[in-house]
């Protein structure tokens, strides 16, 4: 994990929460259609978490990945940003997940188009929703983990107690606003994804 990676701002946290909640239904749909099994889902979780550097999410999703049946060696590789053991049919999705996280939720249109071409729109939206779920976890897991570690272990050098408290309180404040924003977006059919320039 890149411990020097810049932490997310309040605005980024809000947008990531909004995007994640807006696309969570596509994850359920992809799972229902057997397009996204638990192994695939956990590979996405680990690939994104590796980019964002969230120790709390790494710990939780390592356990979940092992319980889902991933081998120890594959989990270790994913947490090191290596994809040697990723099934070839999932590799494009894992690389897109990494690209999405590296670009802080603003992928290139070309990368998205290739994902849709490879998997079809329904599955691509399930992959996008999965990425966005773990992005929420990372954005708020980093300050939560750092705050908890202040009472025993070494805290994240990127963080400070003010940042941690502000981000954690913002989660509660943002939730009802995000739900209203999501309903308006659905009503007016706002684009589900925006791209880097």
N, C-alpha and C positions, 0 to 999 in steps of 0.2 A: 504494500500500500504506500502511496505517495503521501507521506506525512507533511510535505510542504504545500500540498494542494490548498488553494484558497477556500475558505469556508463560504457557505452560501449566505447571501444577504436576506434581510426580512422580505424584500420584494420577491426575490427568487424563491424563498420558502413558500410564500403565498401562491405564486404561479405554479410551482411544482405540486402543491397540495391540490389546487384547482384542476390541473391537468390530470393528476392521478385519480381523483374522485370522478372526474368526467369520463375516464376511459376504463374504470374498473369493471364495468358490465361486459366489456369485450373479452376480458380474461375469463369470466364465467362462461360466456358463449363459446370461446375456443376450447375450454376444458370440456364443456358439454358435448361439443362436436368431435371430441377426441383428437383435436389438433394440437393440444398443449398438455402433455402429461407432467407429472410432478418432477421427474428428472430434468426435463427441459426447463420447466419453471425455475428450479433451483439453480441450474447453470446460469440462467439470466440473472438471478439474484446475486450470485457470487461474482459474476463478471462486472456488474455495475458497482457493487460494494468495493471491489478491488480498486476501481477508478476513484471512487469518492473517499476511500480511506476511513470507513466507519468500523471501528473494532467491535462495537456492540452488535452490529448487523452481521459482521463476519462470524462472530461466535454463534449467533442464533442460526444463521443459514448454513453454517458448517454442520451443525447438529442435524438440521432438517434435511440437508443434502445426503448425509450419511444414512439417515433413516429412510430416505427415498430410494436408496440403493446405489448411490454414486460411490466409487472406490476412493479410498483415502488419497491415493496418488492424484486422481483427477481433481479432487477438492483442493489439494495443495497447489496444483498447477493453476487452477482458476484463480485462486487467491494471490498468485504471483503474476497474473496476466498472461498465462501460457494456455494454449488451447490444443495441445497435442492429442489428448484423448477425447475431445469433444466429437460426438458423431458427426460425420461429414454433412448430413442433412440438416443439422442444427447450427453449423459453423457460421453461416451468413447472419443468422439471427443474433448469435453471441457477439460477432464483430459489430453489428449494428448497435447492440446494447452498449458496448464499450464506446463506440463513436457518439452515441446519444449522451452518455454521461460525461465524456470528455468535453463535449460542446455545451454542457450545462442545459440540456433540454432543447437545444436548437440544432437538430441534425441538418445535413444538406438534403436538398430535394432529391438529388441524384441517388443518395444512399437509401432514402425512403422508397423511391420508385423501384430500385433494385430489390428491396425487401418485398414489396407488394408483388412484383413480377415473379419472384421465387416462390412465395407462399400463398399468394392470393390475398385479397383485401381482408377477409374475416380473420384469417390466421395472423396476418401482419398486425391487425388492430389488437389481437390478443397478446402478441409479443410486445407491442407498444404499451398496452395497459400494464403488463408485467413489469416492464422497465420503470414505468412511472410509479408503480406501487413501491418498489424498492428505493426509488429516488426519494419518496416521502420518508421512508424509513431512515435513509441516510441523512437527509437534511435535519431531521429531528433527533436521530439516534446519536449523531456526533455530539451535540451539546448535552444530551442526557447522559451519555457515557462519560463525557468529560466532567460533568457535574458530580456524578456518582464517584468517579475516581479521585476527586478532590479530598475525599474522606478516607484515604488509605494509600492508593497507588499514585503513580505519577500521572498528571493530567495531560491532555493533548496540548502540545506547545503552540498550536495554532489558535487556541481558544483562551478566553478569560471568563471569569464568573459572571460579569455583566452580560456578555454575549450569550452565555448559556441560559441565564434566567430570562432574558428578553425572548430568545427563540422558543423556549419551553412555554412561556406565557402566551406568546403569539399563536401557538398551535390552538389553544383553547379559544382565543379571540377570533382567529381566522375561520374556524370551522363553520359557524352559521353564515358568515359572509360568503365563503366559498360555495356553500350549498345554494345560496341565492344566485350567485354568479353562474353556477352550473345550470340552474333551471332557465335562466335568461339565455344562456348560450344554446341550450337545447331548443328553446322556443324560437329563437331567431336563426338557428342552424349555422352558428359560427363554425369556422374551420376547426377540425379536430386536432390539427397539427400545424405548427408554423416552422419555418426553416431559417437557417443561417443565411446571411446575405452573400 
